[in-house]
């Protein structure tokens, strides 16, 4: 005897776990973990690495130009690996990926303490840029995409704001640590910190998807009216969409110019009349403005037009470039820092939030891996581009004015190019998993849940037999069926 298949047609219910009891939605805890993990990418970020440059130059006896070339090679190598790392995150989940990345990143940071020549330094730069700036950042910022849909913008904004704030504050602590000890100890401490914090979070705290603990995206049971397509495009399909390249251009241009400014900031602002201390202190208004803007962006990211979000981001960047060409000490310098910080921080929630909104989450790791590759590669060329233009013009005015044209062009493209088609809604009685596999479920006469008729949401790709038997898909379907079965039962009198 079989009971007719239930339909998802009731008001959202409270989140529940796999056993069917009420439970607290774990999504916001995952957001907290993601923010901490993003902050732990600091050892691979330019701001933190810059603190080590002068001490390592003196200790290793190598030139600044040699170190710059080694750093560029390390950054480019990390960019090449990003698309492959993104696919691995999709295949194995953020939890397993972050565990492996943290183990390797910690090992590379510990090895950096023993570097004694340029070849070892180059290898170390490759490791920290690939694993720190690239892989760990990519995996950490992907977590919220699987746990949130309707509130993804807020979740992404929180991750970006607090994660990036941690990255910007790291150089302060590292500079004091190096002054109190030496640069070798600072590298060693960073490696141990990554092991001590990231590995326990990944192993004991993270869960890849709500279905792993019997919950739903956004913490609400799906209904016919509210359930969205949790499938999405493959990376190849997204790359054939013109707007994908608009988003990549926004991310790449921002990385190119903000890295160039950060790398040359002391010299650039000193040429405009600021002292070295004031030029270094300009990072503070950048951090404050960026943190506030990232949080604010998260609140409107789910509803605001993608065109407007991209245009505002690159517009602020263009204003920052032009302002830098005429900045003066005092309030003008503070205003420059606020505008540049807002633009630099805003691109993170905008890029991370718009990618799943426009292209879905089924292959979000691979899609964002390509975006990350473009961002990382762009950041490698920014400082060199400014150096060449500075030498050609004799000042920073030429590179700043020429650079302002790039974000302006991206802003025009954001409005000129058509947006991708919106994702499709889900038919009644079909529950869609986070990788785009539709699972139709029913309850048999003994009250046991069964998973039937697994079929793809994608119009172009069939679902493999391996995908149909994945544990997360079965858990998700059983969780949905259990919820519907409980809701159908009459209340006890």
GUVO-116707 format. One record per residue (C-alpha): x, y, z. Coordinates in steps of 0.1 Angstrom, whole numbers, plus 5000, padded with zeros to 4 digits. Example, Ala and Ser with C-alpha at 12.3 -4.5 7.8 and 13.67 -1.06 7.14 Angstrom:
BEGIN
512349555078 513749895071 
This chain:
BEGIN
500050005000 501350344991 500450685003 500150954976 503151164971 503051484992 503251834977 505252124991 502352364995 502352475031 503852765049 507552725058 508152525088 510852555115 514252395106 514652045118 517451785119 517551445103 515751285131 512851505127 513251715159 513352085159 516752235157 518652565154 519552655118 523352615114 523752855085 524853155106 527352945124 528752845090 528953215081 531053275113 533352995104 533753125069 534653475081 537353325104 538753115075 538753415052 540753615078 543253315079 544053385043 546053685055 549453505053 548953485015 547653845010 549854134998 549154345029 550654085053 553453985030 554554345026 555554345063 558154075056 559754225026 562354465042 563454215069 563853935044 565754155020 568254235047 568353875059 568653705026 570753965008 568653984977 567354284958 563854434959 563354374921 564254004925 561753964953 559154144932 559653904903 559453604926 556253734941 554753794907 555653444896 554053304928 550953504922 550553394886 551153024896 548353054921 546053204895 546552914871 545552664898 542252834908 539852684882 541052334892 540752404929 537252534923 536252204906 537652014936 535552224960 532452134939 533351764939 534451704974 532851994993 534252285012 534752085044 537151835029 538852085007 539552335035 540952055057 543551965030 544252325021 544852415058 547252125063 549252225032 549152605038 550452555074 553252345061 554252605035 554252885061 556452675085 558852605056 559052985048 560753025082 563652815068 564052995034 567653085026 567753174989 565653294960 564552964947 563052854981 561453204984 559853174950 558452824959 557152964992 555453254974 553753014950 552552814980 551153095001 549553274971 547952954957 546852804990 546253125011 545053404989 543553164963 542352824975 541452895011 539653215002 537753044974 536552754996 535652985025 533553225005 531752944988 530252815020 527453075023 526353004987 525152654997 523452755030 521653065018 519553174989 517053444999 519453585025 522653505006 523553875003 523553935040 525553625047 528053705020 528354065033 529153945068 531753695056 533453965035 533354245061 534754055090 537053835070 538654135051 538854325084 540954045098 543154045068 543754425071 544554405108 546954115104 549954335093 549754535125 550254225147 552854075123 554954395124 554954395162 555854025162 558754065138 560054365158 559954155190 561453845175 562353795138 560753725105 561453355108 559453335140 556553525124 556253285095 556352995120 553653145142 551353195111 551752835101 550852705136 547952935138 546452805105 546852455117 545352525152 542352725139 541452625104 541752245107 539452205138 536952435122 536952235090 536851895107 534451955136 532452265126 531852295089 529052115070 528952145033 525152175028 522052195050 521051845039 524051705057 522351785090 518751745078 518052115072 517052345044 518552635026 517852955045 516552745074 513052715059 511252415044 510652465006 507152544992 505852574957 505852954959 509253004975 511552714965 514152824940 516152634916 519252514935 520852394903 522552624879 524952654850 528152454845 531252664842 531252624804 527652744802 528453044824 531553134804 529353144772 527253404790 528453764782 527553894816 529953644832 532753834816 531354164828 531454024864 534953894858 536054234844 534754404875 536554164898 539754174878 539954554873 539354604911 542154354920 544454514894 544054874907 543654824944 546754604945 548754854925 547655134949 548454934980 551854834967 552855194959 550755374985 553555505007 555555644978 552455774960 551055964990 554456084999 554756244965 551456424973 552956575005 551956315031 554556185056 555455815056 553555765088 550455945074 550655745042 550755415061 547955535084 545755585054 545055205055 542855275086 540155475069 540255225041 539554945065 536755125084 534955235052 535354895036 533954705065 530854925068 530254915030 530554545029 527954495056 525654745040 526054585006 525054255021 521654395031 520754504996 522654244975 519654004972 517254274959 519454534941 520054524904 523254354894 523854634869 523654894897 525854694921 528654654895 528355014883 528555164919 531554944927 533655034896 532355394898 533855434933 537055274921 537355534892 536755814917 539455684939 541955664911 541256024901 541256144937 544655994943 546056204915 545156534933 545056414970 546556644996 547256605033 544456625058 540756575050 541456515014 543656215022 541056075046 538356105019 540555924994 541055645019 537355615025 536455594988 539255354979 538455135008 534755124999 535555024963 538154754973 535854594999 532654624980 533754404951 534054104974 530354074985 529254184950 531353934932 530753644957 526953724959 526153784922 527953474909 525453224925 522553464919 523253484882 524653134875 523352904903 525152704929 525552364914 528952444899 529652764919 533152644929 534252594894 532652924883 534153124911 537452944906 537753104871 536753444886 539453394913 542053314887 541353634869 541453834901 544653684913 546353714879 545254084877 546654154911 550054024899 550254284871 548954594889 552154704907 554254644875 551854844854 552055134877 555755114878 556155124840 553655414836 555255604865 558655574848 557255684815 555455994829 557756084858 554956074884 551855874894 549456114876 549755924843 549055574857 546155704879 544355894851 544855614826 543655354851 540455544858 539255464823 539255084830 536455084857 534555334837 534455094807 533254814830 530455034843 529255104808 529454734799 527354644830 524454834816 525054764779 525154384781 522054164787 521753984820 521553594820 518053434821 516753394857 516753054872 513652844869 511252764897 510652414909 507552214900 505252094927 506351784946 509851814934 512651894959 515852024943 519251954959 522052204961 523752044931 520752064908 519451704912 515651684915 514451424940 510851314940 510051144972 507150944987 506250755018 505550385017 502950195038 505450135066 506350495069 509750455053 510950735030 512050644995 513950854969 512550814934 512950954900 516251144904 516451374874 518551674865 517452034866 520052134839 518552124804 521852004789 523451744812 522051414824 522651304860 525251034864 524350714883 527050814908 525351144914 521950974920 523350774949 525251054967 524451055004 523651425005 520951384979 519251094998 519551285031 517951595016 515051395001 514451205033 514551525053 511951685030 509751375031 509951355069 508851715072 505951675048 504851355066 504751525100 502851815086 500251585071 499551415104 496551555124 497351715157 496651505188 493551595208 
